[in-house]
């Protein structure tokens, strides 16, 4: 019984650390972040962080980071005053190719096409509504967690 309580307590500590990692990604998405740095920040190994993050949120820390960056990029592209390259660097991506590929995977069109079409499609719509209706849908949604067996 004691080992069960201790395992539950460890699980809760791990979840709190994973939430801190996710919150840091949400806050610092434009900064140069890598799994090793994120793991160091919560005293976990990179491998353990990646495995636990995927179990908890259904995707790797890197995939989550890229999704945050793409969501922000979509908002900047809708404004229409920055080039695709400027948006790429503004959201923390260092490779235009990787940015374009991931953007296309998540959104369904390349960033240049999105920029052109989004300006027309969201014209006259309040920004808060445009953000909701244009939010990317992850290709692999996290499965609903099943019952936790002790």
TARA-V253829 format. One record per pair of residues at least 12 apart in sequence whose C-alpha atoms are under 10 Angstrom apart, sorted by the first residue. I is the first residue (numbers start at 1). J is the second residue. If there is no record, write none. Layout:
# TARA-V253829
i=(I:I)
j=(J:J)
This chain:
# TARA-V253829
i=(4:7:8:11:14:14:14:14:14:14:15:15:15:16:17:17:17:17:17:17:17:18:18:18:18:18:18:18:18:18:18:18:18:19:19:19:20:20:20:21:21:21:21:21:21:21:21:22:22:22:22:22:22:24:24:24:25:25:25:25:25:25:25:25:26:26:26:26:26:27:28:28:28:28:28:29:29:29:29:29:29:29:29:29:29:29:29:30:30:30:30:30:30:30:30:30:30:30:31:31:31:31:32:32:32:32:33:33:33:33:33:34:34:34:34:35:35:35:35:35:35:35:36:36:38:38:39:46:49:50:54:55:55:55:56:56:57:57:57:57:57:58:58:58:58:58:58:59:59:59:59:63:63:64:65:66:66:66:66:66:66:66:66:67:67:67:67:67:67:67:68:68:69:69:69:69:69:69:69:69:69:70:70:70:70:70:70:70:70:70:70:70:70:70:70:71:71:71:71:71:71:71:71:71:72:72:72:72:72:72:73:73:73:73:73:73:73:73:73:73:73:74:74:74:74:74:74:74:74:74:74:74:75:75:75:75:75:75:75:75:76:76:76:76:77:77:77:77:77:77:77:77:77:78:78:78:78:78:78:78:78:78:78:78:78:78:78:79:79:79:79:79:79:80:80:80:80:81:82:83:83:83:84:84:84:84:84:84:84:84:84:85:85:85:85:85:87:87:88:88:88:99:100:103:105:105:105:105:106:106:106:106:106:106:107:107:107:107:107:107:108:108:118:118:121:122)
j=(150:150:150:52:42:44:49:52:53:56:52:53:56:42:39:41:42:43:44:49:53:38:39:42:44:49:50:52:53:54:56:57:61:53:56:57:38:41:42:35:38:39:41:42:49:53:61:38:53:57:61:64:65:38:41:65:38:61:62:64:65:66:68:69:64:65:67:68:69:68:65:68:69:91:92:64:65:66:67:68:69:70:72:90:91:92:93:65:66:68:69:72:88:89:90:91:92:93:90:91:92:93:91:92:93:94:61:62:65:92:93:46:61:62:65:47:49:50:60:61:62:65:49:50:50:61:61:61:61:62:142:142:143:145:142:145:141:142:143:144:145:140:141:142:143:144:145:138:140:141:142:102:138:138:92:91:92:93:98:99:102:103:106:102:103:106:135:136:137:138:91:136:87:88:90:91:92:93:99:102:103:87:88:91:93:99:100:102:103:104:106:107:111:135:136:91:103:106:107:131:134:135:136:137:87:88:90:91:131:135:86:87:88:89:90:91:92:99:103:111:115:87:103:107:111:114:115:118:131:134:135:136:87:115:118:127:130:131:134:135:88:90:91:115:111:112:113:114:115:116:117:118:119:114:115:116:117:118:119:120:121:122:123:127:130:131:134:115:118:119:122:123:127:115:116:118:119:115:115:111:112:115:96:99:100:110:111:112:113:114:115:97:99:100:111:112:99:111:100:103:111:111:112:136:136:137:138:139:135:136:137:138:139:140:134:135:136:137:138:139:136:137:130:134:134:134)
